[in-house]
Amino acid sequence: MTTSPSGTVPLRAVLFDRDDTLARTDPGVYREAALWAASRFGLDAREAGRRMAEGWAAQAEAWWHLRSDEDEVAFWDIYRADLGRALGLTDGQARELMAAYPYERFMKPVEDARAVLETLRARGLKVGVLSNTLPSIGRTLEALGLSDLVDVAIATCTVGVHKPEPGAFEFALDALGLPAPSVLFVDDRPENVEAARALGLRAALIDLNGQVPGALHRLSDVLPLVEASVKG
């Protein structure tokens, strides 16, 4: 469940998923945001936290059709209005809450994320990110402190096809300017890993919870795979 055969093609790039690979949701920020809203607007913190979590869960698949930054702005306008109604806030208050706790603030980089990307870049490898996410992937990578180490960042929304569809990987390969066998793909979903392998990419499954035998359990586990590929 680690990598696919690479033949004699040299490794030139590592392409990562974002969520649960390079970054994770920080539950503590939900609590922080709920307490902030309770203090600022006189809400019950527990109820505010529940409503915020429910609001995001309800929109979990609503963004797949977005194609541009303008589409995303409209998406967040609708989200803000719905959240404001759920919390009993005015539009101005809902705007204030969203400004204080934007989407990217709820993410944190996984352990050693920056060090791993720095090592890959020092090895002369390109670094890419391919994520089933909203168009604002650049802003999220910047908030994570990783954007300066990423050569290509692709949100599948802007492409119009999502992993595990082949077109998502093909778009990423074109953006990297590399053939499939020269790219190692790392993702937390088995279906995405298998799809990448079917297209000829090297591929590794990552499970940061440490529950899947044979998977990478830390992001830094990518580095021995890279070293083996370079030596091989």
Disulfide bonds with the S-S distance in Angstrom:
none
